[in-house]
Amino acid sequence: MGPVTGAIPTPTYDVERELPCSGGVPGVAGVDEVGRGAWAGPVVVGVAVTDGSPAPEGLTDCKRLAPKARVAMADQLRDWVVDHGLGRAEPTEIDTLGMTAALRLAAQRALDQLAAPPEWVLLDGKHDYLGTPWQVRTEIKADLTCVSVAAASVLAKVYRDNLMTALDPDFPQYAFASAVGYPSPQHRRALADLGPTRHHRMSWSYLDDLPQWRHLRKPRPGPQGQSALF
């Protein structure tokens, strides 16, 4: 997916500083996910903890950065953040658990990588998919407005893009390097001609539009199963 154009807000620590952390900003872990809407590949959750110092110049939501700028920013962030983690839930886990539970699993895996558990989790969006035992603050567009969440979004995006690019030599017809599992025209053609790979999410409704492969679709998992939008 290409960068989003338009005015780019500068993220701040305003929300992080609103949270009642005894340790201040370093007690807050910013969390964001990437790959929720892809048809192939894992969903990845990034977690970033900062010390409250000025962020690298140009930091913003990963979708607002061109690919080269995003990679360069991730390189800066790895040295700049106090701590970070990256967790993933595989396509088979998404198919088995549903997206909400898969996001929770990926987030837990990312949070488990931190040296110490945060006092608060600042989560992009309006839906708390983490729940207890975490203290969670949800914030719409936090990846644009909050430093820790913007950092998490960039780190997660670059990590997932690298995962998908590594699959491309084995599956060149699906454009994994360029579309990273999203439904680009080339990806759609490959699905119609060749069917899904082991890296595809098999409970999703795109298979309903592929008569010769429809029989491969897995049942949706329970009330939290993936929306028919995907």
C-alpha positions as CSV (number, residue, x, y, z in Angstrom):
1,M,0.0,0.0,0.0
2,G,1.4,3.4,-1.0
3,P,1.7,6.4,1.3
4,V,-1.3,8.6,2.1
5,T,-0.9,12.1,0.8
6,G,-2.0,15.4,2.4
7,A,-0.9,17.4,5.4
8,I,1.1,15.4,7.8
9,P,0.3,16.1,11.5
10,T,3.2,16.1,13.9
11,P,2.7,13.5,16.7
12,T,3.0,14.7,20.3
13,Y,3.1,13.3,23.8
14,D,-0.1,15.0,24.8
15,V,-2.1,11.8,25.3
16,E,0.8,9.9,26.9
17,R,1.1,12.6,29.5
18,E,-2.6,12.5,30.3
19,L,-2.2,8.9,31.5
20,P,-1.6,8.5,35.3
21,C,1.7,6.7,35.1
22,S,4.1,6.9,38.1
23,G,7.0,6.8,35.7
24,G,5.6,9.3,33.2
25,V,5.9,8.8,29.5
26,P,8.2,5.7,29.8
27,G,5.3,3.9,31.5
28,V,3.2,4.0,28.4
29,A,3.5,1.5,25.6
30,G,2.2,2.7,22.2
31,V,0.5,-0.1,20.2
32,D,-0.5,-0.3,16.6
33,E,-1.3,-3.1,14.1
34,V,-0.6,-3.6,10.4
35,G,-2.0,-6.2,8.0
36,R,-5.5,-6.4,9.3
37,G,-7.0,-5.9,5.9
38,A,-4.6,-8.1,3.9
39,W,-5.7,-11.3,2.2
40,A,-2.3,-13.0,2.8
41,G,0.3,-13.0,5.5
42,P,0.2,-12.4,9.2
43,V,-1.3,-9.5,11.2
44,V,1.5,-7.8,13.1
45,V,1.3,-5.7,16.2
46,G,4.1,-3.3,17.1
47,V,4.7,-1.9,20.6
48,A,7.0,1.1,21.3
49,V,8.1,2.7,24.6
50,T,9.8,6.1,24.6
51,D,11.5,8.3,27.2
52,G,9.6,11.4,26.3
53,S,12.4,13.0,24.3
54,P,11.8,14.7,20.9
55,A,11.0,12.1,18.3
56,P,13.1,11.7,15.1
57,E,12.2,14.4,12.6
58,G,9.4,13.3,10.2
59,L,7.9,10.6,12.4
60,T,4.3,10.0,11.6
61,D,1.8,7.1,10.8
62,C,3.6,4.5,8.7
63,K,1.0,5.0,5.9
64,R,2.1,8.6,5.5
65,L,5.7,7.7,4.7
66,A,7.0,6.6,1.3
67,P,8.7,3.2,1.5
68,K,12.3,4.3,1.6
69,A,11.5,7.0,4.1
70,R,9.7,4.4,6.2
71,V,12.6,2.1,6.2
72,A,15.0,4.9,7.1
73,M,12.7,6.0,10.0
74,A,12.5,2.4,11.3
75,D,16.3,2.3,11.4
76,Q,16.3,5.5,13.5
77,L,13.5,4.3,15.8
78,R,15.2,1.0,16.7
79,D,18.1,3.0,18.3
80,W,15.9,5.8,19.7
81,V,13.0,4.0,21.5
82,V,13.6,2.8,25.0
83,D,12.0,-0.6,24.2
84,H,9.9,-2.2,21.6
85,G,8.3,-5.5,20.6
86,L,6.8,-7.0,17.5
87,G,4.2,-9.8,17.6
88,R,2.4,-11.6,14.8
89,A,-0.5,-13.9,14.4
90,E,-0.3,-16.2,11.4
91,P,-3.0,-16.8,8.8
92,T,-3.9,-20.1,10.3
93,E,-4.4,-18.4,13.7
94,I,-6.5,-15.7,12.1
95,D,-8.7,-18.4,10.5
96,T,-9.0,-20.4,13.7
97,L,-9.5,-17.5,16.2
98,G,-11.0,-14.7,14.2
99,M,-9.3,-11.3,13.8
100,T,-10.1,-9.8,17.2
101,A,-8.5,-12.8,19.1
102,A,-5.6,-12.9,16.6
103,L,-4.9,-9.2,17.3
104,R,-4.9,-9.9,21.0
105,L,-2.6,-12.8,20.6
106,A,-0.1,-10.8,18.4
107,A,-0.3,-7.8,20.9
108,Q,0.4,-10.1,23.8
109,R,3.4,-11.6,22.0
110,A,4.7,-8.1,21.3
111,L,4.2,-6.9,24.9
112,D,5.9,-10.0,26.2
113,Q,9.1,-8.9,24.5
114,L,9.3,-5.7,26.6
115,A,11.8,-5.7,29.4
116,A,9.1,-4.7,31.8
117,P,5.3,-4.5,31.5
118,P,4.0,-1.0,30.9
119,E,1.6,0.7,33.3
120,W,-0.6,1.8,30.4
121,V,-1.1,0.6,26.8
122,L,-2.1,3.4,24.3
123,L,-3.9,1.6,21.5
124,D,-4.7,3.1,18.1
125,G,-8.3,3.0,17.2
126,K,-11.6,2.9,19.2
127,H,-11.8,-0.8,20.0
128,D,-9.9,-2.3,22.9
129,Y,-8.9,-5.8,21.6
130,L,-6.5,-6.3,24.5
131,G,-8.6,-6.1,27.6
132,T,-7.5,-7.3,31.1
133,P,-5.0,-7.4,32.7
134,W,-3.8,-4.4,30.7
135,Q,-4.9,-0.8,31.5
136,V,-5.8,0.4,28.0
137,R,-6.5,3.8,26.5
138,T,-7.8,3.8,23.0
139,E,-7.3,6.8,20.8
140,I,-8.6,7.2,17.3
141,K,-5.8,8.2,14.9
142,A,-3.2,7.7,17.6
143,D,-0.8,6.6,14.9
144,L,-0.9,10.2,13.6
145,T,-1.1,12.1,16.9
146,C,0.8,10.1,19.5
147,V,4.6,9.6,19.4
148,S,4.7,6.2,20.9
149,V,2.0,4.8,18.6
150,A,3.5,6.4,15.5
151,A,6.8,4.7,16.3
152,A,5.0,1.4,16.8
153,S,3.2,1.7,13.5
154,V,6.4,2.3,11.6
155,L,8.3,-0.5,13.2
156,A,5.4,-2.9,12.6
157,K,4.9,-1.9,9.0
158,V,8.6,-2.3,8.0
159,Y,8.8,-5.6,9.8
160,R,5.7,-7.0,8.1
161,D,6.7,-5.6,4.7
162,N,10.0,-7.5,5.0
163,L,8.2,-10.7,5.9
164,M,6.1,-10.4,2.8
165,T,8.9,-9.5,0.5
166,A,10.8,-12.6,1.7
167,L,7.9,-14.7,0.3
168,D,8.0,-13.1,-3.1
169,P,10.7,-15.3,-4.7
170,D,8.7,-18.4,-4.0
171,F,5.4,-16.8,-5.0
172,P,6.2,-14.2,-7.6
173,Q,2.8,-14.2,-9.3
174,Y,1.1,-12.8,-6.1
175,A,3.1,-9.5,-5.9
176,F,3.9,-10.1,-2.3
177,A,6.9,-7.7,-2.5
178,S,4.8,-4.8,-3.8
179,A,1.3,-5.4,-2.5
180,V,2.4,-7.2,0.7
181,G,-0.7,-9.4,0.7
182,Y,-3.3,-6.8,-0.1
183,P,-5.7,-7.4,-3.0
184,S,-3.8,-5.6,-5.9
185,P,-4.9,-6.4,-9.5
186,Q,-1.9,-8.8,-9.9
187,H,-2.7,-10.6,-6.6
188,R,-6.3,-11.0,-7.7
189,R,-5.3,-12.5,-11.0
190,A,-2.9,-14.9,-9.4
191,L,-5.7,-16.0,-7.0
192,A,-8.1,-16.6,-9.9
193,D,-5.5,-18.5,-11.9
194,L,-3.6,-20.4,-9.3
195,G,-5.7,-20.3,-6.1
196,P,-4.6,-19.4,-2.6
197,T,-1.2,-20.3,-1.1
198,R,-0.5,-21.6,2.4
199,H,0.1,-17.9,3.4
200,H,-3.5,-16.8,2.6
201,R,-6.3,-16.3,5.0
202,M,-8.7,-19.1,4.1
203,S,-11.8,-18.1,6.1
204,W,-12.2,-14.8,4.2
205,S,-14.9,-14.0,1.8
206,Y,-12.7,-13.3,-1.2
207,L,-12.8,-17.0,-1.9
208,D,-16.6,-16.7,-2.5
209,D,-15.7,-14.8,-5.7
210,L,-13.4,-17.6,-7.0
211,P,-15.7,-20.4,-8.0
212,Q,-12.9,-22.9,-8.7
213,W,-11.4,-22.3,-5.3
214,R,-14.5,-21.7,-3.2
215,H,-14.4,-25.2,-1.8
216,L,-11.2,-24.4,0.1
217,R,-12.8,-21.7,2.2
218,K,-12.8,-22.5,6.0
219,P,-15.8,-21.6,8.2
220,R,-15.6,-18.4,10.0
221,P,-14.6,-18.7,13.7
222,G,-17.5,-17.8,16.0
223,P,-19.1,-14.4,16.6
224,Q,-15.8,-12.6,16.4
225,G,-15.0,-14.0,12.9
226,Q,-13.7,-11.8,10.2
227,S,-16.1,-9.4,8.6
228,A,-17.4,-10.2,5.1
229,L,-15.8,-6.9,4.0
230,F,-12.6,-8.9,3.5
